[in-house]
């Protein structure tokens, strides 16, 4: 008996609807190609856009986790907290995953705090951990 292609078509359409609803965030003059090519901040490319990131950080409030991923790429680290909160880490300086990591200090990073409904509630640029 031959299977109908209808279930496959429906799944593809549903995925298309959900993925098309996510748009990139406005990142001003941040070089997003460099950002995405600097996983864990190992190449030192992200730190070049620190001033622009500082000036734009509050514009990312209320963004969804999917918008962050589409815009900035997969986070370097994700930390889950109690009460369904999480943090997305994007390292601006070389992290412990890099060969050129400075073991004497914590690297500078952009922290996006996401609330229980996966929306950004705080953006911090710091060397401290949550």
N, C-alpha and C positions, 0 to 999 in steps of 0.2 A: 504494500500500500504506500502510495506516495504522500509525503508530508506537504502541507500547505506552507508557503513562504510567509504567510500573513503574520505569525507570531514574531518572526525575525524582523520584519518591516516595522512592526509596532514598537519593538524594543529600540530599534535605530532611531525612529522618530522621537520617542520619549527622551532618549539620550541627547539628541540634537536640540530639543527644546530646553532641557536643563542646562546644557553647556553654553548655549547661545545667550542665555540670560546674564551670564557673568561677563562684565566688561573690565577693562584695565583701568586702573586709577590714574589720575593726573600726577605725574612725577616731575613736572617742571623740567629743569635742565639736567636731571640726573641721567647719566649715561647708562641706560638699562642693559645694553649689550655687555658693557664692562661688569655691571652688577651681577648679571647672571653667569658670567664667565669667571667670577671670583668666589667660588664656593669656599665657605669657611674663612673668607678674607685672606686667603693664603698669598694671593698675588699683589695685594696692596692697592687694588683698583677702586674698591668701594670707599675707602677713606678719602679719596679725592673729592667725593661729592658730599662730604660731611656738612658743609655750610648749607647747601641746598636742602639736604635732608632735615637739618635743624629747622629751617624756615618753613618747611612743608609738613612737618610731623603731625600737627593738629588737623590737617585736612584729611588724614587717614582715619580719624575717629568715625565710628559707625560703619566702617567698611566691613565686609564679610571675610571670613577665612578664605573663601574661594577667590575673592577679588585680590587678596594679598598674594595668593599663590599664582594667579594669572599674571599679576603685575611684577612681583619680585622673584618669582620662582619658588621652588620648594624650600621651606625654611632649613637653615643649617641644623637647628635643633628645635624640638618641641618639648615643652615641659607641662605636664598635666598637674593641676592643683585640685584641692578639694572644692566642693560646691560647683563643679562642672566648669571651672575656669582653666584656661591654658595660656601659655606664652609661646609665641613664635620668636626664635632667636635668628638674627641675621648678623654675623660677625663683620665688623668694619676693619678690624685688625686681625692678624693671624691667630686662629684658635689653636687649641691643643691638638687638633687634627692635622696641623701643618708642620712641615719640617722646620720652618723658620719661626716657630712659636717661642715667645719669650716666657720662660718658666717663672720668672720673677714677678710678673704682674698679670692680672686678668685682662683679657683683650676688651677693647671698646666694642660695643654691640648695640644694635637697635632691637629693642624689646617691644613686641606688640602684645598687649594683654587682651585676650578674648574672653568675653563673658559667656554665660550659659547658653545664649542663643547664637554663639559664634560671630559676634560683632566686636570690633575693636573698641575697647573702653579706655585704653591708655596707650600712649606711645612714649617710650623713654629711651634716651641714648645715654648709656652708662657702662661702667666697668663692673658694677655690682650685679650680683645674681638675685633673682627674685626670692 
